[in-house]
Amino acid sequence: MPSVWPRPKLRTCTDPWLQWDDSTVRTVRKAPSRERPATYSLLPAPGELPVATWRLEHGWESTGWQSTDSFEEHAHDFPGLAYFQSAGGLLRTGRRTWQIEAGDLFVIAPGDVMGQVHASDLAQAHGWGVFFTADALGPDVPGAHLAWRTHPLLFPFVRGGAIGALRMRVPEPDRPEWAARIQALHEELAQRRDGYREAALAHLTLLLVGVSRLAADVVGDLRENREPLLAEVFEVIERRYPQPLSLRDVAAAVSISPGHLTSTVRRRTGRTVQEWITERRMVQARRLLAATDLPISEIGRRVGFPDAGYFARTFGKVHGTSPAQWRRAGGADPGSRPQR
């Protein structure tokens, strides 16, 4: 039976961060099994936001931890972000141990196994953790943010099927803004002034938009996170999606069998190679529909669909509406869009 731990016991019974920064949130621990380590759930008080912040910094002595203490390997059933403003310490995520560097941002998936935590791991770290339930912003968020659906490492976070934390790097000029945004979220949750719910959700939304923007370099992210095969696959897709391109073509380009490629990509990303090809084509189709007044048949041709009817059917299957209707719903004046 799950155990509920109130805030005063968090130091020794749940995630060993310095403190919860919102006393309205508790955690529920589900005991480990043969297949899974202990798993923690967020349990906000009735009517409260399912959002919480943690400080990740030095000063472990104030929590009652000793330098030789450690905390069990565990998982969360909720997503989160861990942002570090300065270098120092370690973060263990299942099969990886990361040396923390200034500007590191880790996107932690529901179900991602966090390695055993030692009190000394974060002794020199300085940063924040932001955790929330998948429905904090509504049923379509963060999936509603485009990059969360189109990035092969972010997509599993939406689906709850990632197998390791995703490491990203916040550019140095943007780091003060990231720290200020998280601080503002923390203050809204802590001070609970009029309108704090709306303000907190707005700050969280902007943080997730920031993650999406950091994910623009798909191939670079894959290499940073030591996924060389996926990097090759998505490099091929990026280069050749405007042309006829099949699973067999991609498999030949990366020199492995189609069957092995299919199982590997599905296991690592939650989608098939063909689904990723289609997704990349749809991303470009949406851009062209919104930013140009090119005929729909020409847009289809430019994104790898020489048959205009097949393009329209595929677009409709993905978006639930036709390309023409999608363009009209955007509200842009066709006469103001340049042809390209």
Contacts in CASP RR format, 6 or more apart in sequence:
PFRMAT RR
TARGET T0000
AUTHOR 0000-0000-0000
METHOD contacts of the structure
MODEL  1
MPSVWPRPKLRTCTDPWLQWDDSTVRTVRKAPSRERPATYSLLPAPGELP
VATWRLEHGWESTGWQSTDSFEEHAHDFPGLAYFQSAGGLLRTGRRTWQI
EAGDLFVIAPGDVMGQVHASDLAQAHGWGVFFTADALGPDVPGAHLAWRT
HPLLFPFVRGGAIGALRMRVPEPDRPEWAARIQALHEELAQRRDGYREAA
LAHLTLLLVGVSRLAADVVGDLRENREPLLAEVFEVIERRYPQPLSLRDV
AAAVSISPGHLTSTVRRRTGRTVQEWITERRMVQARRLLAATDLPISEIG
RRVGFPDAGYFARTFGKVHGTSPAQWRRAGGADPGSRPQR
2 28 0 8 1.000
2 29 0 8 1.000
2 30 0 8 1.000
2 31 0 8 1.000
2 41 0 8 1.000
3 13 0 8 1.000
3 28 0 8 1.000
3 29 0 8 1.000
3 31 0 8 1.000
4 26 0 8 1.000
4 27 0 8 1.000
4 28 0 8 1.000
4 43 0 8 1.000
5 13 0 8 1.000
5 14 0 8 1.000
5 26 0 8 1.000
5 27 0 8 1.000
5 28 0 8 1.000
5 29 0 8 1.000
6 26 0 8 1.000
7 20 0 8 1.000
7 23 0 8 1.000
7 25 0 8 1.000
7 26 0 8 1.000
10 19 0 8 1.000
10 20 0 8 1.000
10 27 0 8 1.000
11 19 0 8 1.000
11 63 0 8 1.000
11 64 0 8 1.000
11 65 0 8 1.000
12 64 0 8 1.000
13 29 0 8 1.000
14 27 0 8 1.000
14 29 0 8 1.000
14 40 0 8 1.000
15 27 0 8 1.000
15 40 0 8 1.000
15 54 0 8 1.000
15 71 0 8 1.000
15 74 0 8 1.000
15 76 0 8 1.000
15 117 0 8 1.000
16 63 0 8 1.000
16 65 0 8 1.000
16 69 0 8 1.000
16 71 0 8 1.000
16 117 0 8 1.000
16 119 0 8 1.000
17 54 0 8 1.000
17 55 0 8 1.000
17 56 0 8 1.000
17 129 0 8 1.000
18 54 0 8 1.000
18 55 0 8 1.000
18 56 0 8 1.000
18 57 0 8 1.000
18 59 0 8 1.000
18 60 0 8 1.000
18 62 0 8 1.000
18 63 0 8 1.000
19 54 0 8 1.000
19 55 0 8 1.000
19 63 0 8 1.000
20 52 0 8 1.000
20 54 0 8 1.000
21 52 0 8 1.000
21 53 0 8 1.000
21 54 0 8 1.000
21 55 0 8 1.000
21 186 0 8 1.000
21 189 0 8 1.000
21 190 0 8 1.000
22 51 0 8 1.000
22 52 0 8 1.000
22 53 0 8 1.000
22 189 0 8 1.000
22 190 0 8 1.000
24 44 0 8 1.000
24 45 0 8 1.000
24 48 0 8 1.000
24 49 0 8 1.000
25 42 0 8 1.000
25 43 0 8 1.000
25 44 0 8 1.000
25 45 0 8 1.000
25 48 0 8 1.000
25 50 0 8 1.000
25 51 0 8 1.000
25 52 0 8 1.000
26 42 0 8 1.000
26 43 0 8 1.000
26 44 0 8 1.000
26 45 0 8 1.000
27 40 0 8 1.000
27 41 0 8 1.000
27 42 0 8 1.000
27 43 0 8 1.000
28 40 0 8 1.000
28 41 0 8 1.000
28 43 0 8 1.000
29 38 0 8 1.000
29 39 0 8 1.000
29 40 0 8 1.000
30 38 0 8 1.000
30 39 0 8 1.000
30 40 0 8 1.000
30 41 0 8 1.000
31 38 0 8 1.000
32 38 0 8 1.000
32 39 0 8 1.000
32 72 0 8 1.000
36 75 0 8 1.000
37 72 0 8 1.000
37 73 0 8 1.000
37 74 0 8 1.000
37 75 0 8 1.000
37 113 0 8 1.000
38 72 0 8 1.000
38 73 0 8 1.000
38 74 0 8 1.000
38 75 0 8 1.000
39 74 0 8 1.000
39 75 0 8 1.000
39 76 0 8 1.000
39 77 0 8 1.000
39 111 0 8 1.000
40 74 0 8 1.000
40 75 0 8 1.000
40 76 0 8 1.000
40 77 0 8 1.000
41 76 0 8 1.000
41 77 0 8 1.000
41 78 0 8 1.000
42 50 0 8 1.000
42 52 0 8 1.000
42 76 0 8 1.000
42 78 0 8 1.000
42 131 0 8 1.000
42 132 0 8 1.000
42 133 0 8 1.000
44 50 0 8 1.000
44 51 0 8 1.000
44 52 0 8 1.000
44 133 0 8 1.000
49 136 0 8 1.000
49 189 0 8 1.000
49 197 0 8 1.000
49 200 0 8 1.000
49 201 0 8 1.000
50 78 0 8 1.000
50 132 0 8 1.000
50 133 0 8 1.000
50 135 0 8 1.000
50 136 0 8 1.000
51 130 0 8 1.000
51 131 0 8 1.000
51 132 0 8 1.000
51 133 0 8 1.000
51 136 0 8 1.000
51 185 0 8 1.000
51 189 0 8 1.000
51 200 0 8 1.000
51 201 0 8 1.000
51 204 0 8 1.000
52 130 0 8 1.000
52 131 0 8 1.000
52 132 0 8 1.000
52 189 0 8 1.000
53 128 0 8 1.000
53 129 0 8 1.000
53 130 0 8 1.000
53 131 0 8 1.000
53 182 0 8 1.000
53 185 0 8 1.000
53 186 0 8 1.000
53 189 0 8 1.000
54 128 0 8 1.000
54 129 0 8 1.000
54 130 0 8 1.000
54 131 0 8 1.000
55 127 0 8 1.000
55 128 0 8 1.000
55 129 0 8 1.000
56 82 0 8 1.000
56 84 0 8 1.000
56 122 0 8 1.000
56 125 0 8 1.000
56 126 0 8 1.000
56 127 0 8 1.000
56 128 0 8 1.000
56 129 0 8 1.000
57 122 0 8 1.000
57 125 0 8 1.000
57 126 0 8 1.000
57 127 0 8 1.000
58 122 0 8 1.000
58 123 0 8 1.000
58 124 0 8 1.000
58 125 0 8 1.000
58 126 0 8 1.000
59 123 0 8 1.000
60 67 0 8 1.000
60 119 0 8 1.000
60 122 0 8 1.000
60 123 0 8 1.000
65 119 0 8 1.000
66 119 0 8 1.000
67 119 0 8 1.000
67 120 0 8 1.000
67 123 0 8 1.000
68 119 0 8 1.000
69 118 0 8 1.000
69 119 0 8 1.000
70 116 0 8 1.000
70 117 0 8 1.000
70 118 0 8 1.000
70 119 0 8 1.000
71 116 0 8 1.000
71 117 0 8 1.000
71 118 0 8 1.000
72 116 0 8 1.000
73 94 0 8 1.000
73 113 0 8 1.000
73 114 0 8 1.000
73 115 0 8 1.000
73 116 0 8 1.000
74 113 0 8 1.000
74 114 0 8 1.000
74 115 0 8 1.000
75 111 0 8 1.000
75 112 0 8 1.000
75 113 0 8 1.000
75 114 0 8 1.000
76 108 0 8 1.000
76 110 0 8 1.000
76 111 0 8 1.000
76 112 0 8 1.000
76 114 0 8 1.000
76 131 0 8 1.000
77 110 0 8 1.000
77 111 0 8 1.000
78 110 0 8 1.000
78 131 0 8 1.000
78 132 0 8 1.000
78 133 0 8 1.000
78 134 0 8 1.000
79 107 0 8 1.000
79 108 0 8 1.000
79 109 0 8 1.000
79 110 0 8 1.000
79 131 0 8 1.000
79 132 0 8 1.000
79 134 0 8 1.000
79 142 0 8 1.000
79 157 0 8 1.000
79 160 0 8 1.000
80 107 0 8 1.000
80 108 0 8 1.000
80 129 0 8 1.000
80 130 0 8 1.000
80 131 0 8 1.000
80 132 0 8 1.000
81 105 0 8 1.000
81 106 0 8 1.000
81 107 0 8 1.000
81 108 0 8 1.000
81 129 0 8 1.000
81 130 0 8 1.000
81 131 0 8 1.000
81 207 0 8 1.000
81 211 0 8 1.000
82 91 0 8 1.000
82 104 0 8 1.000
82 105 0 8 1.000
82 106 0 8 1.000
82 108 0 8 1.000
82 127 0 8 1.000
82 128 0 8 1.000
82 129 0 8 1.000
82 130 0 8 1.000
82 165 0 8 1.000
83 103 0 8 1.000
83 104 0 8 1.000
83 105 0 8 1.000
83 106 0 8 1.000
83 127 0 8 1.000
83 128 0 8 1.000
83 129 0 8 1.000
83 130 0 8 1.000
83 170 0 8 1.000
83 178 0 8 1.000
83 179 0 8 1.000
83 182 0 8 1.000
84 100 0 8 1.000
84 101 0 8 1.000
84 102 0 8 1.000
84 103 0 8 1.000
84 104 0 8 1.000
84 105 0 8 1.000
84 125 0 8 1.000
84 126 0 8 1.000
84 127 0 8 1.000
85 102 0 8 1.000
85 103 0 8 1.000
85 126 0 8 1.000
85 127 0 8 1.000
85 175 0 8 1.000
85 179 0 8 1.000
86 102 0 8 1.000
86 125 0 8 1.000
86 126 0 8 1.000
86 127 0 8 1.000
87 100 0 8 1.000
87 101 0 8 1.000
87 102 0 8 1.000
87 124 0 8 1.000
88 99 0 8 1.000
88 100 0 8 1.000
88 101 0 8 1.000
88 124 0 8 1.000
88 125 0 8 1.000
89 99 0 8 1.000
89 100 0 8 1.000
89 121 0 8 1.000
89 122 0 8 1.000
89 123 0 8 1.000
89 124 0 8 1.000
89 125 0 8 1.000
90 97 0 8 1.000
90 98 0 8 1.000
90 99 0 8 1.000
90 100 0 8 1.000
90 121 0 8 1.000
90 122 0 8 1.000
91 97 0 8 1.000
91 98 0 8 1.000
91 100 0 8 1.000
91 106 0 8 1.000
91 121 0 8 1.000
91 122 0 8 1.000
91 165 0 8 1.000
92 98 0 8 1.000
92 114 0 8 1.000
92 115 0 8 1.000
92 116 0 8 1.000
92 117 0 8 1.000
92 121 0 8 1.000
93 106 0 8 1.000
93 108 0 8 1.000
93 112 0 8 1.000
93 113 0 8 1.000
93 114 0 8 1.000
93 115 0 8 1.000
93 164 0 8 1.000
93 165 0 8 1.000
94 112 0 8 1.000
94 113 0 8 1.000
94 114 0 8 1.000
94 115 0 8 1.000
94 164 0 8 1.000
95 164 0 8 1.000
96 164 0 8 1.000
96 165 0 8 1.000
96 226 0 8 1.000
98 104 0 8 1.000
98 106 0 8 1.000
98 165 0 8 1.000
98 167 0 8 1.000
100 122 0 8 1.000
100 125 0 8 1.000
101 169 0 8 1.000
102 172 0 8 1.000
102 175 0 8 1.000
103 169 0 8 1.000
103 170 0 8 1.000
103 172 0 8 1.000
103 175 0 8 1.000
103 178 0 8 1.000
104 167 0 8 1.000
104 168 0 8 1.000
104 169 0 8 1.000
104 170 0 8 1.000
105 167 0 8 1.000
105 168 0 8 1.000
105 169 0 8 1.000
105 170 0 8 1.000
105 178 0 8 1.000
105 211 0 8 1.000
105 214 0 8 1.000
106 165 0 8 1.000
106 166 0 8 1.000
106 167 0 8 1.000
106 168 0 8 1.000
107 154 0 8 1.000
107 157 0 8 1.000
107 165 0 8 1.000
107 166 0 8 1.000
107 168 0 8 1.000
107 211 0 8 1.000
108 114 0 8 1.000
108 131 0 8 1.000
108 165 0 8 1.000
109 156 0 8 1.000
109 157 0 8 1.000
109 160 0 8 1.000
109 161 0 8 1.000
109 162 0 8 1.000
109 164 0 8 1.000
109 165 0 8 1.000
109 166 0 8 1.000
110 134 0 8 1.000
110 157 0 8 1.000
110 160 0 8 1.000
110 161 0 8 1.000
110 162 0 8 1.000
111 160 0 8 1.000
111 161 0 8 1.000
111 162 0 8 1.000
112 162 0 8 1.000
112 163 0 8 1.000
112 164 0 8 1.000
112 165 0 8 1.000
113 164 0 8 1.000
127 179 0 8 1.000
128 179 0 8 1.000
128 182 0 8 1.000
128 183 0 8 1.000
128 186 0 8 1.000
129 182 0 8 1.000
130 182 0 8 1.000
130 185 0 8 1.000
130 204 0 8 1.000
130 207 0 8 1.000
132 204 0 8 1.000
134 160 0 8 1.000
136 201 0 8 1.000
136 204 0 8 1.000
137 201 0 8 1.000
137 204 0 8 1.000
137 205 0 8 1.000
137 208 0 8 1.000
141 205 0 8 1.000
141 208 0 8 1.000
142 148 0 8 1.000
142 157 0 8 1.000
142 158 0 8 1.000
142 208 0 8 1.000
142 211 0 8 1.000
142 212 0 8 1.000
143 149 0 8 1.000
143 158 0 8 1.000
145 208 0 8 1.000
145 209 0 8 1.000
145 211 0 8 1.000
145 212 0 8 1.000
146 212 0 8 1.000
146 283 0 8 1.000
147 154 0 8 1.000
147 211 0 8 1.000
147 212 0 8 1.000
147 213 0 8 1.000
147 215 0 8 1.000
147 216 0 8 1.000
148 154 0 8 1.000
148 155 0 8 1.000
148 157 0 8 1.000
148 158 0 8 1.000
148 208 0 8 1.000
148 211 0 8 1.000
148 212 0 8 1.000
149 155 0 8 1.000
149 158 0 8 1.000
149 279 0 8 1.000
150 279 0 8 1.000
150 280 0 8 1.000
150 283 0 8 1.000
151 212 0 8 1.000
151 215 0 8 1.000
151 218 0 8 1.000
151 221 0 8 1.000
152 218 0 8 1.000
152 222 0 8 1.000
152 230 0 8 1.000
152 234 0 8 1.000
152 265 0 8 1.000
152 268 0 8 1.000
152 269 0 8 1.000
152 271 0 8 1.000
152 276 0 8 1.000
153 162 0 8 1.000
153 166 0 8 1.000
153 215 0 8 1.000
153 221 0 8 1.000
153 222 0 8 1.000
153 225 0 8 1.000
153 227 0 8 1.000
153 269 0 8 1.000
154 166 0 8 1.000
154 211 0 8 1.000
154 212 0 8 1.000
154 215 0 8 1.000
155 269 0 8 1.000
155 270 0 8 1.000
155 271 0 8 1.000
156 162 0 8 1.000
156 163 0 8 1.000
156 268 0 8 1.000
156 269 0 8 1.000
156 270 0 8 1.000
157 166 0 8 1.000
159 270 0 8 1.000
161 270 0 8 1.000
163 268 0 8 1.000
166 221 0 8 1.000
166 225 0 8 1.000
167 224 0 8 1.000
167 225 0 8 1.000
168 211 0 8 1.000
168 214 0 8 1.000
168 215 0 8 1.000
168 221 0 8 1.000
168 224 0 8 1.000
169 214 0 8 1.000
169 224 0 8 1.000
170 178 0 8 1.000
170 214 0 8 1.000
178 207 0 8 1.000
181 203 0 8 1.000
181 206 0 8 1.000
181 207 0 8 1.000
182 203 0 8 1.000
182 207 0 8 1.000
184 199 0 8 1.000
184 203 0 8 1.000
185 200 0 8 1.000
185 203 0 8 1.000
185 204 0 8 1.000
185 207 0 8 1.000
188 196 0 8 1.000
188 199 0 8 1.000
188 200 0 8 1.000
188 203 0 8 1.000
189 196 0 8 1.000
189 200 0 8 1.000
215 221 0 8 1.000
218 234 0 8 1.000
218 238 0 8 1.000
219 231 0 8 1.000
219 234 0 8 1.000
219 235 0 8 1.000
219 238 0 8 1.000
220 231 0 8 1.000
222 228 0 8 1.000
222 230 0 8 1.000
222 231 0 8 1.000
222 234 0 8 1.000
223 231 0 8 1.000
227 268 0 8 1.000
229 254 0 8 1.000
229 256 0 8 1.000
229 264 0 8 1.000
230 265 0 8 1.000
230 268 0 8 1.000
230 269 0 8 1.000
232 253 0 8 1.000
232 254 0 8 1.000
233 250 0 8 1.000
233 254 0 8 1.000
233 261 0 8 1.000
233 265 0 8 1.000
233 273 0 8 1.000
233 276 0 8 1.000
234 276 0 8 1.000
236 245 0 8 1.000
236 249 0 8 1.000
236 250 0 8 1.000
236 253 0 8 1.000
236 254 0 8 1.000
237 245 0 8 1.000
237 250 0 8 1.000
237 273 0 8 1.000
237 276 0 8 1.000
237 277 0 8 1.000
237 280 0 8 1.000
238 280 0 8 1.000
240 249 0 8 1.000
240 253 0 8 1.000
241 277 0 8 1.000
241 280 0 8 1.000
241 281 0 8 1.000
241 284 0 8 1.000
241 303 0 8 1.000
241 304 0 8 1.000
242 284 0 8 1.000
242 302 0 8 1.000
242 303 0 8 1.000
242 304 0 8 1.000
243 304 0 8 1.000
244 304 0 8 1.000
244 306 0 8 1.000
245 277 0 8 1.000
245 304 0 8 1.000
246 274 0 8 1.000
247 258 0 8 1.000
247 261 0 8 1.000
247 262 0 8 1.000
247 272 0 8 1.000
247 273 0 8 1.000
247 274 0 8 1.000
248 258 0 8 1.000
250 261 0 8 1.000
250 273 0 8 1.000
250 277 0 8 1.000
251 257 0 8 1.000
251 258 0 8 1.000
251 259 0 8 1.000
251 260 0 8 1.000
251 261 0 8 1.000
251 273 0 8 1.000
254 261 0 8 1.000
256 264 0 8 1.000
261 273 0 8 1.000
262 272 0 8 1.000
262 273 0 8 1.000
265 271 0 8 1.000
265 272 0 8 1.000
265 273 0 8 1.000
265 276 0 8 1.000
266 272 0 8 1.000
269 276 0 8 1.000
271 279 0 8 1.000
278 314 0 8 1.000
278 318 0 8 1.000
279 318 0 8 1.000
281 303 0 8 1.000
281 304 0 8 1.000
281 305 0 8 1.000
281 314 0 8 1.000
282 303 0 8 1.000
282 314 0 8 1.000
282 315 0 8 1.000
282 318 0 8 1.000
282 319 0 8 1.000
284 302 0 8 1.000
284 303 0 8 1.000
285 299 0 8 1.000
285 300 0 8 1.000
285 303 0 8 1.000
285 311 0 8 1.000
285 315 0 8 1.000
285 323 0 8 1.000
286 326 0 8 1.000
288 294 0 8 1.000
288 299 0 8 1.000
288 302 0 8 1.000
288 303 0 8 1.000
288 340 0 8 1.000
289 296 0 8 1.000
289 299 0 8 1.000
289 323 0 8 1.000
289 326 0 8 1.000
289 327 0 8 1.000
290 327 0 8 1.000
290 330 0 8 1.000
290 332 0 8 1.000
291 337 0 8 1.000
291 338 0 8 1.000
291 340 0 8 1.000
292 299 0 8 1.000
292 337 0 8 1.000
292 338 0 8 1.000
292 339 0 8 1.000
292 340 0 8 1.000
293 334 0 8 1.000
293 335 0 8 1.000
293 337 0 8 1.000
293 338 0 8 1.000
293 339 0 8 1.000
294 302 0 8 1.000
294 339 0 8 1.000
294 340 0 8 1.000
296 308 0 8 1.000
296 311 0 8 1.000
296 312 0 8 1.000
296 323 0 8 1.000
296 324 0 8 1.000
296 327 0 8 1.000
297 308 0 8 1.000
297 311 0 8 1.000
299 311 0 8 1.000
299 323 0 8 1.000
300 306 0 8 1.000
300 308 0 8 1.000
300 311 0 8 1.000
301 308 0 8 1.000
303 311 0 8 1.000
304 311 0 8 1.000
305 311 0 8 1.000
305 314 0 8 1.000
311 323 0 8 1.000
312 322 0 8 1.000
312 323 0 8 1.000
315 322 0 8 1.000
315 323 0 8 1.000
315 326 0 8 1.000
316 322 0 8 1.000
316 323 0 8 1.000
319 326 0 8 1.000
321 329 0 8 1.000
327 334 0 8 1.000
END
